[in-house]
Amino acid sequence: MSIVLQSPEIELLLKLLPHDSVQRLPKKSSDQVLVAIQVDFFACGGMAICVYVNHVVADGAASATFLKSWAEMASLDNYIGFDVIYDCSSLFPSRDLSHMITQFDEEDKNKEEPQNLQGETVTRRLLFSGSKITSLRDEINIRSILHHRPSRFEALAALIWCAMLSTTSENDTTFSKVTFSVNLRKRTNPPLPQQCIVNVYRVKEVEPLMEKTTNLNILAAKLGDTVRKVDDEYVRKLGEGAIDYIKFL
């Protein structure tokens, strides 16, 4: 098991999954796998538990909360049970979307079959120690144009973004696009409980750079500005415009 953890190969990791995550899903939700769990035992005595959760059921944050709670229940160590919350109607009120079904069906008919992106996608696993992350945050903070110490996400995302930009030449006009998911549960006032199931997130795109730069402070500031724009007012307006959000998804 240590070999798998130290030098994981994507082909090997895919064998541990209980469901093919890259296959095209059936159109009918009733034909889709919603949740699947696979347990693998290694000769050394190690064990891997891999969980597949369809986005229809939960987003990444909700899936992580489920796994954490499951682990706490299994260990029976200081476990404090809580009720799963499905209702977020105070922010996202229910609406009659039946009139949109025909529209979506027509759009699906006009869409071309998606190409297999496995051969065009590059996946990398990057490991950063806690001390290195702290040093990076401090380095950006000392010379920063920010008014706050950058978060771990802002610091690491800025570093990776900087590394990608540094691979291009000065005359390269390649456009870099940075997007990331924001957990809306923590962005409301008061915050929503983490055990809110379904999808309570938003994909945000960082405002494009006016000119190429590999300055960590500038990149971290751009990332931080994007995150802070997702506040309580933003989330509530998002709920009011739920139809547009569904179209976006």
C-alpha positions in Angstrom: 0.0 0.0 0.0 2.9 2.4 0.7 4.0 2.0 -2.9 0.6 3.1 -4.1 0.6 6.1 -1.8 4.2 7.2 -2.7 4.0 6.8 -6.4 0.4 6.5 -7.5 -0.3 5.8 -11.1 -3.7 6.9 -12.4 -4.2 3.6 -14.2 -3.7 1.7 -10.9 -5.9 4.1 -8.9 -8.8 3.7 -11.4 -8.8 0.0 -10.5 -9.7 0.9 -6.9 -12.7 2.9 -7.9 -16.1 1.2 -7.7 -17.4 3.0 -10.8 -15.9 4.3 -14.0 -15.8 8.1 -13.3 -15.0 9.1 -16.9 -17.7 7.1 -18.7 -20.7 9.0 -20.2 -23.6 8.8 -17.8 -27.0 7.6 -18.9 -29.5 10.4 -19.6 -32.1 8.9 -17.2 -31.1 9.7 -13.6 -32.8 6.4 -12.6 -30.2 4.5 -14.6 -27.2 6.3 -13.0 -25.1 5.1 -10.2 -25.7 7.5 -7.3 -23.4 6.2 -4.6 -20.9 3.3 -4.8 -18.2 2.1 -2.4 -15.4 -0.4 -3.0 -13.1 -1.8 -0.4 -9.7 -3.3 -1.4 -7.3 -5.2 0.8 -3.6 -5.2 0.3 -1.2 -8.1 1.0 0.6 -5.9 3.6 -2.6 -5.6 5.6 -3.5 -2.2 4.4 -7.0 -1.3 3.2 -8.3 1.3 0.7 -11.9 2.5 0.8 -12.9 4.3 -2.4 -16.2 6.1 -2.7 -18.0 7.3 -5.8 -20.7 10.0 -5.3 -22.8 11.3 -8.2 -22.9 15.1 -8.3 -26.7 14.8 -8.4 -26.5 13.6 -4.7 -23.8 15.8 -3.3 -20.9 18.1 -4.0 -17.3 17.6 -2.9 -17.8 19.3 0.5 -20.9 17.2 1.3 -19.1 14.0 0.3 -16.1 14.9 2.5 -18.5 15.5 5.4 -20.1 12.1 4.8 -16.8 10.3 4.8 -15.6 12.1 7.9 -18.8 11.3 9.8 -18.6 7.7 8.6 -15.0 7.4 9.9 -16.0 8.9 13.3 -18.9 6.5 13.7 -16.7 3.6 12.8 -14.0 4.6 15.4 -16.7 5.3 18.1 -14.3 7.9 19.4 -15.9 11.2 20.6 -18.5 10.9 17.9 -21.3 13.4 18.1 -24.1 12.5 15.8 -25.9 15.1 13.7 -28.8 15.1 11.4 -28.2 15.4 7.7 -29.8 18.6 6.3 -31.3 18.4 2.9 -33.3 21.7 3.0 -31.6 24.8 1.7 -34.9 26.4 0.5 -34.3 29.5 2.6 -31.6 30.5 0.1 -32.6 28.4 -2.9 -36.4 28.3 -2.9 -38.1 25.5 -4.9 -39.3 26.5 -8.4 -41.4 24.9 -11.1 -38.8 24.0 -13.8 -41.1 21.7 -15.8 -41.1 24.2 -18.7 -37.4 23.9 -19.0 -37.3 20.2 -19.7 -38.3 20.6 -23.3 -35.7 23.3 -23.8 -33.0 21.1 -22.3 -34.0 18.2 -24.5 -33.8 20.3 -27.6 -30.4 21.6 -26.7 -29.2 18.1 -26.0 -30.3 17.0 -29.5 -28.2 19.7 -31.0 -25.1 18.9 -29.0 -22.3 16.9 -30.5 -21.1 13.8 -28.7 -18.3 14.7 -26.3 -14.9 13.6 -27.3 -12.9 11.3 -25.1 -10.6 13.7 -23.2 -8.6 11.0 -21.4 -5.8 11.4 -23.9 -5.8 15.2 -23.7 -5.9 15.5 -19.9 -2.9 15.7 -17.7 -3.2 14.8 -14.0 -0.6 15.6 -11.5 -0.4 14.9 -7.7 1.5 17.6 -5.8 2.4 17.1 -2.2 3.3 20.1 0.0 4.3 19.8 3.7 2.7 21.9 6.3 5.9 23.8 7.1 6.5 24.6 3.4 3.0 26.0 3.0 3.4 28.1 6.1 6.7 29.5 4.7 5.1 30.3 1.4 2.2 32.1 3.1 4.7 34.1 5.2 6.8 34.9 2.1 3.8 36.3 0.2 2.5 38.1 3.3 5.8 40.0 3.9 6.0 41.5 0.4 2.3 41.4 -0.3 -0.1 44.0 -1.6 -2.8 42.1 0.2 -4.3 43.5 3.4 -4.4 40.0 5.0 -2.3 36.9 5.2 -3.0 34.7 2.2 -4.9 31.5 2.9 -3.4 28.1 2.1 -5.5 28.0 -1.1 -4.5 31.4 -2.2 -0.8 30.7 -1.6 -0.7 27.3 -3.3 -2.9 28.3 -6.2 -0.8 31.3 -6.8 2.4 29.2 -6.8 0.9 26.7 -9.3 -0.4 29.4 -11.5 3.0 31.1 -11.4 4.7 27.9 -12.4 2.4 27.4 -15.4 2.9 31.0 -16.6 6.7 30.7 -16.2 6.7 27.9 -18.8 5.7 30.3 -21.6 7.9 32.8 -23.4 7.5 36.5 -23.1 6.0 36.7 -26.6 3.6 33.8 -26.0 0.0 35.1 -26.3 -1.4 31.9 -24.7 -4.4 32.9 -22.6 -4.5 31.4 -19.1 -7.8 30.7 -17.5 -8.1 29.9 -13.8 -11.3 28.6 -12.3 -12.1 26.9 -9.0 -15.1 25.8 -6.9 -16.2 27.8 -3.9 -18.1 26.1 -1.0 -21.1 28.5 -0.5 -21.8 27.0 3.0 -19.1 29.2 4.5 -19.9 32.3 2.5 -23.3 33.1 4.0 -24.1 35.0 7.2 -24.7 33.0 9.3 -22.8 30.1 7.7 -24.8 27.1 6.5 -24.0 23.8 8.3 -21.4 21.7 6.6 -23.8 18.7 6.6 -26.1 20.4 4.0 -26.3 17.7 1.3 -26.7 18.3 -2.5 -24.8 20.9 -4.4 -24.1 24.2 -2.5 -21.1 25.5 -4.5 -20.3 27.8 -7.3 -17.5 27.7 -9.9 -15.7 31.1 -10.1 -13.3 32.3 -12.8 -10.4 34.6 -11.8 -10.4 37.9 -13.7 -7.9 37.6 -16.6 -4.5 39.2 -16.1 -4.0 42.5 -18.0 -0.4 41.5 -18.7 1.6 38.5 -18.0 3.3 38.3 -14.6 4.9 35.7 -12.4 4.7 37.8 -9.3 3.3 35.6 -6.5 1.8 38.6 -4.7 -0.2 39.8 -7.6 -1.5 36.3 -8.4 -2.4 35.7 -4.8 -4.2 39.0 -4.7 -6.2 38.2 -7.8 -7.3 34.8 -6.3 -8.1 36.4 -3.0 -10.3 39.1 -4.6 -12.2 36.5 -6.5 -12.9 34.4 -3.3 -14.0 37.5 -1.3 -16.5 38.5 -3.9 -18.5 35.4 -3.0 -20.2 36.8 0.1 -23.6 36.6 1.7 -25.2 39.1 -0.7 -23.7 37.2 -3.7 -25.2 33.8 -2.5 -28.6 35.3 -1.9 -28.7 36.9 -5.3 -27.6 33.6 -6.7 -30.6 32.0 -5.1 -32.9 34.6 -6.7 -31.4 33.8 -10.1 -31.6 30.0 -9.7 -32.9 29.5 -13.3 -29.7 31.1 -14.7 -27.6 29.1 -12.4 -29.2 25.8 -13.5 -28.6 26.8 -17.1 -25.0 27.5 -16.2 -24.6 24.0 -14.8 
